[in-house]
Amino acid sequence: MSERKTAKEIILEVLKKEKRPLSPKEIQKITGLNYNTIRGRLQDLKKAGLVVRTEKGWLYKEYAK
């Protein structure tokens, strides 16, 4: 039985894998998730200190050095 991943987990995995800033639209194309869901979860991840927003898009915090 496979466990379903949350939208946050999926978005975080994509940002880790891509290793570059991504816009919500790019994340939507990769994941197929709803655009508004992505925007909301990115804000949640930002509050949790896991992602940062840059001029070029959203980035996994570890890559934003």
WOSULTA-V737597 format. One line per field, one symbol per residue. psi: psi as a letter, one per 20 degrees, with the letter a starting at -180 (. if undefined). A space follows every 10 residues. Layout:
psi: ???
This chain:
psi: pqppqrhggg gggghgghkq pqrhgghghg hjqpghgggg hhgghghikh qqprhiaqqp hhik.
